[in-house]
Amino acid sequence: MKTLLIGGDITLAAELLREGGLVAVPTETVYGLAGNGLDASVIERIYEVKGRPAVKPISLMVANSDAIADLCETVPQAARDLAERFWPGPLTLVLKAKVHIPEILRAGGETVGLRCPRQQQTLQLLQELSFPLAVPSANPSGLPSPKTAGEVLRYFDGAIEGVIDGGPCELGLESTVLDLSRTPYRILRQGSLPAEEITDALVEAMQIVGITGGSGSGKTTVLQEMEKRGALIIDADAVYHEMLETDAFLLSDLREAFPSAVKETGVDRTVLGGIVFRDPEALKCLNNVTHSHISREIRNRLRAWAMQGGTLAAIDAIALHSSGASSLCDWTLAVTAPGETRIRRIMERDGITREAAVRRISAQLPNEAFEQLCDATLSNDGDLAALQGQLNDILEELWNHGRKHERKPVL
């Protein structure tokens, strides 16, 4: 057999593939060995030529994201979001395969990997074909993946029908493989696309609402309703107190700023409170230190939630805007209630006197300030049914109008 070295004649390469041949193709990662991905006999030949173990599945290369619905069952929104963000590009998405995907390609499993390459010649080839391509790397199993057409020929000259010469590969490292067929999502192979970019893209696609309001306004009830809707609830105050016990980076910065209050054994909150509540500049310093660390931890929790398949989150923070946490949100929601209602709730909840409840409310921003800062307001002055109805209307309004704010990049 003579192996053809193909330059720009993509039509010739397509014809060879339609006839059941094997053609090595360039991608931005490495060269791949391509054949009809829906023909079991062609796939069997790929295994034979490569000496590939039959237990290792082969991924399919597709022309665009429309192929996902044709080839896969139960497609999560994450697959569409990531394909929109990274295809064409070095990301392989593993999803549950439809029954017509050959068993030999799946190595007997239930899933199939899909990838849309960024290399223009191979993209053009895929667009000319009526079938996806089975494309493992174009090397004998166990040997380095080829990055030029010449390397492919040294491996397979005379064993395959053709090689498209697309020049050296741009990246030279295989695609990153992400399994979306179950939760939590898993990176099966770390390749050219960093894992952090994937998780950050999932967070970017998530719907995130910031919720704020004064004591006794009923934020807890609103958050419980959000949780019923499948939201991850992040309590910024609880995050802060957890980090005071466990986060070495936060403790180090606090120790540097307030050495008399932060020892090796931990934070003396009484001493720290005595410092910052007497000195506005000290309080500003504390907020500058803590807010950046809290935002970091919130971002980490959003990333972890995204890899669990989460698509909705709510961030609860009384200092939502001044802390910078609002920059992580698409929308912000103020929860308000009449003063007497708030006083009664605080007294019942915390077992304190009316005088103490009034002092607590007086030390916080008024309802009007929260309303001015936020995109929407929920007036929690009725029963649970009224709150649920308001929340449903507000969320529908938010989603229908799309993202209100451009989020700051996830760091």
C-alpha positions in Angstrom: 0.0 0.0 0.0 1.2 3.5 -0.8 0.5 6.1 1.8 -0.5 9.4 0.2 0.9 12.6 1.6 -2.0 15.0 1.2 -1.6 18.8 1.1 -4.6 21.0 0.6 -6.7 18.3 -1.2 -9.3 17.7 1.6 -11.7 16.2 -1.0 -9.2 13.4 -1.6 -8.9 12.7 2.1 -12.7 12.7 2.5 -13.0 10.2 -0.4 -10.4 7.9 1.2 -12.3 8.0 4.5 -15.7 7.3 2.7 -14.1 4.2 1.1 -13.2 2.9 4.6 -9.6 4.0 4.6 -7.5 5.5 7.4 -6.1 9.0 7.1 -3.9 10.7 9.7 -5.1 14.2 10.4 -3.5 17.3 12.0 -5.0 18.9 15.0 -3.9 21.7 17.3 -2.8 19.1 19.8 -1.2 16.1 18.0 -1.8 14.2 14.8 -4.6 11.7 14.9 -5.3 8.5 13.1 -8.8 8.9 11.6 -11.4 6.6 10.2 -15.2 6.3 10.0 -16.4 6.5 13.6 -19.6 4.6 12.9 -18.1 1.7 11.0 -17.0 -1.1 13.4 -14.7 -2.7 10.8 -12.8 0.5 10.3 -12.5 1.0 14.0 -11.2 -2.5 14.4 -8.5 -1.7 11.8 -7.5 1.4 13.8 -7.0 -0.8 16.9 -4.9 -3.3 14.8 -2.7 -0.6 13.1 -2.0 1.1 16.4 -1.7 -2.1 18.4 -4.1 -0.4 20.8 -5.5 -2.5 23.7 -9.1 -3.3 23.1 -10.0 -2.1 26.6 -9.1 1.5 25.7 -12.0 3.4 24.0 -11.5 5.8 21.1 -13.0 9.3 21.0 -15.0 10.8 18.1 -14.0 13.9 16.3 -17.0 16.1 15.2 -17.5 19.2 13.1 -19.5 21.2 15.7 -21.5 21.0 18.9 -24.7 20.0 17.0 -23.2 16.5 16.9 -23.6 16.2 20.7 -27.4 15.6 20.5 -26.9 13.2 17.6 -24.4 11.0 19.3 -25.1 11.2 23.1 -27.9 10.6 25.5 -28.8 12.7 28.5 -26.7 15.7 27.7 -26.2 18.1 30.7 -26.2 21.8 30.1 -22.6 21.8 31.1 -21.7 20.0 27.9 -23.3 22.7 25.8 -21.8 25.4 27.8 -18.3 24.0 27.6 -18.6 23.2 23.9 -19.7 26.8 23.2 -16.8 28.1 25.2 -13.9 25.8 24.1 -14.9 24.2 20.8 -13.2 24.2 18.4 -10.3 23.4 20.8 -8.4 20.9 22.9 -11.3 19.6 25.1 -12.8 16.1 24.9 -16.2 15.7 26.5 -17.2 12.3 27.7 -20.9 11.6 27.7 -23.3 8.7 27.6 -23.3 7.3 24.1 -26.4 6.5 22.0 -26.9 2.9 21.1 -25.8 3.3 17.5 -22.2 4.1 18.6 -20.2 1.0 17.8 -19.4 -1.1 20.9 -15.8 -1.5 19.8 -15.3 2.2 19.8 -16.7 2.4 23.4 -14.5 -0.6 24.4 -17.7 -2.1 25.8 -18.6 0.9 28.0 -21.6 3.2 27.9 -19.8 6.5 27.1 -18.1 8.2 24.2 -15.7 11.1 24.0 -16.3 14.0 21.6 -14.0 16.6 20.4 -14.1 19.4 17.8 -10.5 20.3 16.7 -9.3 23.8 16.0 -7.1 22.9 13.0 -8.7 24.3 9.9 -7.9 21.5 7.4 -9.4 18.9 9.7 -12.4 21.0 10.5 -13.0 21.3 6.8 -12.7 17.6 6.4 -15.2 16.9 9.1 -17.6 19.4 7.5 -17.4 17.5 4.2 -18.2 14.1 5.8 -21.6 12.7 6.9 -20.1 10.8 9.8 -17.9 11.5 12.8 -14.3 10.3 12.8 -12.8 7.9 15.3 -9.4 9.6 16.0 -6.9 8.3 18.5 -3.4 9.7 18.3 -1.4 8.6 15.2 1.2 6.5 16.9 1.8 2.9 17.8 0.6 2.4 21.4 3.3 3.2 23.8 5.3 5.5 21.5 5.2 9.4 21.6 2.3 11.1 19.8 3.4 12.7 16.5 3.4 16.4 16.0 4.3 16.5 12.3 3.2 14.5 9.2 6.8 13.2 8.8 6.6 11.6 12.2 3.3 9.9 11.2 4.9 8.5 8.1 7.8 7.1 10.1 5.2 5.2 12.1 2.7 4.2 9.5 4.1 4.6 5.9 2.5 1.8 3.9 0.0 0.9 6.6 -2.6 3.6 6.1 -4.1 5.3 3.1 -3.1 8.9 3.7 -1.7 11.7 5.8 -2.8 15.3 5.7 0.2 17.5 6.0 -0.9 20.4 8.2 2.5 21.4 9.4 3.7 21.1 13.0 0.9 21.0 15.7 0.3 24.2 17.5 0.2 22.8 21.1 1.9 19.4 20.9 0.0 18.0 23.9 -3.2 15.9 23.8 -6.6 17.4 24.6 -7.9 17.5 28.2 -10.6 14.8 28.7 -13.5 15.7 31.0 -16.1 13.1 32.0 -19.6 14.7 32.1 -21.5 11.3 32.1 -21.9 11.4 35.9 -21.4 13.7 38.8 -19.1 14.8 40.2 -17.5 15.6 36.8 -14.0 14.2 36.5 -10.9 15.1 34.5 -9.8 11.8 33.1 -6.7 13.2 31.4 -5.0 16.6 32.0 -4.0 17.9 28.6 -3.6 21.1 26.8 -6.6 22.9 28.4 -5.9 23.7 32.1 -8.5 22.3 34.6 -8.9 25.7 36.1 -10.2 27.1 32.8 -12.8 24.4 32.7 -14.1 24.9 36.2 -14.1 28.6 35.8 -16.1 28.3 32.6 -18.7 26.2 34.5 -18.9 28.8 37.2 -19.3 31.5 34.5 -22.3 29.6 33.1 -23.8 29.2 36.6 -26.7 31.5 37.8 -25.5 33.3 41.0 -27.7 35.5 43.1 -26.3 37.7 45.9 -28.7 38.1 48.8 -28.4 40.8 51.5 -30.5 42.5 54.1 -30.6 43.5 57.8 -31.1 41.2 60.8 -34.7 40.0 61.1 -35.5 40.6 57.5 -36.0 37.0 56.7 -33.0 36.2 54.6 -32.8 32.7 56.1 -36.2 31.8 54.8 -35.4 33.2 51.4 -32.2 31.1 51.4 -34.1 28.0 52.4 -36.4 28.6 49.4 -33.4 29.0 47.1 -32.0 25.7 48.4 -35.2 24.0 47.6 -34.7 25.1 44.0 -31.3 23.4 44.0 -29.1 26.3 44.9 -25.8 26.1 46.7 -26.1 28.4 49.7 -22.9 30.2 50.7 -23.1 32.1 54.0 -20.2 34.6 53.8 -20.3 35.1 57.6 -20.1 31.4 58.3 -17.3 31.1 55.7 -15.3 33.8 57.5 -15.6 32.1 60.9 -14.6 28.7 59.4 -11.6 30.3 57.8 -10.5 31.9 61.1 -10.1 28.3 62.4 -8.6 26.6 59.4 -7.2 28.9 56.7 -3.4 29.4 57.0 -3.3 32.2 54.4 -5.9 34.3 56.2 -4.4 33.7 59.6 -0.9 34.7 58.3 -2.2 38.0 56.9 -4.2 38.7 60.1 -1.1 38.0 62.2 0.9 40.4 60.2 -1.7 43.2 60.5 -2.8 42.5 64.1 0.1 40.8 65.9 -1.4 41.4 69.4 -4.6 39.7 68.5 -3.5 36.8 66.3 -1.1 34.3 67.9 0.2 31.0 66.7 -2.6 29.4 68.6 -5.3 31.4 66.7 -7.3 34.6 66.8 -8.3 36.2 70.1 -11.6 37.7 68.9 -12.0 39.8 72.1 -8.7 41.5 71.5 -9.3 41.9 67.8 -12.7 43.3 68.4 -11.3 45.8 70.9 -8.9 47.0 68.3 -11.1 47.4 65.3 -14.2 48.8 66.9 -12.3 51.6 68.5 -10.3 52.6 65.4 -12.1 53.0 62.0 -8.7 52.7 60.1 -8.1 49.4 61.9 -11.6 48.2 60.9 -10.9 49.2 57.3 -7.6 47.2 57.4 -9.4 44.1 58.8 -12.0 44.3 56.1 -9.4 44.7 53.4 -7.6 41.5 54.7 -10.7 39.4 55.2 -12.8 40.3 52.2 -10.2 39.2 49.7 -9.7 35.8 51.5 -13.5 35.3 51.8 -13.9 36.0 48.1 -11.2 33.4 47.3 -13.0 30.8 49.4 -16.4 31.6 47.9 -14.8 31.1 44.4 -13.4 27.8 45.4 -16.8 26.6 46.7 -18.4 27.8 43.4 -15.8 25.8 41.5 -16.5 22.7 43.5 -20.2 23.1 43.1 -19.8 23.5 39.3 -18.0 20.1 39.2 -20.8 18.6 41.1 -23.1 19.6 38.3 -24.5 22.6 40.2 -26.0 25.4 38.1 -27.5 27.8 40.7 -26.0 29.4 43.8 -26.9 32.1 46.3 -24.3 34.1 48.3 -25.6 35.5 51.6 -23.7 38.5 52.9 -24.8 41.5 54.9 -21.8 43.3 53.5 -22.4 41.9 50.0 -21.4 45.1 48.2 -18.7 46.5 50.4 -17.0 43.1 50.7 -16.8 42.8 46.9 -18.8 39.5 47.0 -21.4 41.1 44.7 -18.8 41.1 41.9 -19.3 37.3 41.8 -23.0 37.6 41.3 -25.3 38.0 38.2 -28.0 39.7 40.3 -28.3 41.0 43.8 -31.5 40.8 45.9 -32.3 42.9 49.0 -34.6 41.2 51.6 -36.4 43.8 53.7 -39.2 43.8 56.3 -40.9 46.5 58.5 -39.0 47.6 61.6 -41.5 46.1 64.1 -41.5 42.8 62.2 -37.7 42.6 62.4 -37.7 43.5 66.1 -40.2 40.7 66.9 -38.3 38.2 64.8 -34.9 39.0 66.4 -36.4 38.8 69.9 -38.0 35.4 69.2 -35.0 34.0 67.4 -32.2 35.2 69.8 -34.1 35.5 73.1 -33.1 39.1 73.6 -35.0 42.1 74.9 -36.7 44.6 72.6 -34.2 47.2 73.6 -31.3 45.0 72.4 -33.1 44.1 69.2 -33.6 47.8 68.4 -29.9 48.5 69.1 -28.9 45.8 66.7 -31.2 47.1 63.9 -30.0 50.7 64.5 -26.4 49.7 64.0 -27.2 48.3 60.5 -28.1 50.0 57.2 -31.7 50.9 56.8 -34.0 49.0 54.3 -33.7 51.9 51.8 -29.9 51.5 51.6 -30.1 47.8 50.8 -32.8 48.5 48.2 -30.7 51.2 46.5 -27.7 48.9 46.3 -29.5 45.8 44.9 -31.1 45.0 41.6 -34.4 43.7 43.1 -36.2 43.8 46.5 -38.2 41.2 48.3 -40.5 42.8 50.9 -40.9 40.0 53.5 -43.9 41.4 55.3 -46.3 38.5 54.8 -46.6 34.8 55.3 -44.5 32.1 53.7 -46.8 31.7 50.7 -46.5 35.4 49.9 -42.7 35.2 50.2 -42.6 32.2 47.9 -44.7 34.0 45.3 -42.5 37.1 45.4 -39.4 35.0 45.1 -40.8 33.1 42.1 -41.7 36.3 40.4 -38.3 37.9 41.1 -36.3 34.9 39.9 -38.3 34.6 36.7 -37.7 38.3 36.1 -34.0 37.9 36.7 -33.6 34.9 34.4 -35.7 36.4 31.7 -33.6 39.5 31.6 -30.3 37.7 31.7 -27.2 38.6 33.6 -27.3 42.1 35.1 -23.6 42.4 35.9 -20.4 41.4 34.3 -18.6 39.3 36.9 -15.0 39.8 37.8 -12.8 37.0 36.5 -12.6 34.0 38.9 -9.0 34.1 40.2 
